[in-house]
């Protein structure tokens, strides 16, 4: 997610890093819970000097005290909602944050320049991807890190790839070595052993897996395609042509439809996962960037970075509703587990805008300061 339009970046100096990774959102529906029992966590930072996480109560839509975590780059929440792991790209650490107390625990050392994180469905392991395709395993019960394993060496450079994706059974994590690669690496979580590279023909920039764990869909921005991969055999199918410069992808909870955000053509392409056929493009706002789908699968919300709006899409008819105005240069979105509210980060405005999912209307913006760019929600 980013306030600067890009699918990913290769960074030469961390002092001027802007958020750059498009994060594929969860495909799994969370159990319904009463409104007001969740907390929104927003990653903030200034221009490479300080960083923090801002908690927001969904009951009152008010921001709580900042949690200092360093110059953060990405974050993820455990499935039980008890811990948030925040990547610090300056100190090469991951900071666990307790959601019960909103306090940061001692940082965990990982490989140099951590830029993406994924957590197994059982919540037991956090995998952190760093430069030169170094993968560090963190045991969440003890917050201890393993020795980093090298998935694919990239000589003398920081090479950013897609955020890893883990199968619903937790057995395999798929890793993109970076923008210079045209393949995906499956890693067995039981052994941390990398399997045979899966050739795609173009660099994968986003990865998402169907809820039944049968298919992984990889987005290739440069080629404007999405490639389905049969997980049982790790074999790719024919690429599916979508719009120009696809950035992100999300799948409905029933697994029937994948929605691909095309930033270059200002559209969203629905893909029927039973046939792997693309449907007619759906018009979005200017430079659509990220997408999230409500747990009931009825609405897909698309962030339009260039027009500072969100486009709601009715998934039953694949039609777009009127754009919803949010903060300037929106960069990320998260939906509460009960599906009642979507929260949108406005990177340039330093705000978070709540959207009522029943009416598709925006509430008053919540000030969080700095340069917010990523968001997660924990019960």
ABEGO torsion letter per residue (X at the ends): XBABBBABBBBABAAABBBABBBBBBABBBBBBBBGABBBBBBBBBBGABBBBBBBBAAAGBBBBBBBAEBBABBBBBAAGABBBBBBAAAGBBBBBBAAAGBBBBBBBBBBGBABBBBBAAGABBBBBBBGGBBBBBBAAAGBBBBBBBABBBBGBBBBBBBBBBBAAGABBBBBAEAABABBBBBBAAAGBBBBBBBAGBBBABBBBBAAGABBBBBBAAAGBBBBBBAAAGBBBBBBBBBBGBABBBBBAAGABBBBBBAAAGBBBBBBAAAGBBBBBBBBBBGBABBBBBAAGABBBBBBAAAGBBBBBBAAAGBBBBBBBBBBGBABBBBBAAGABBBBBBAAAGBBBBBBAAAGBBBBBBBAEEBBABBBBBX
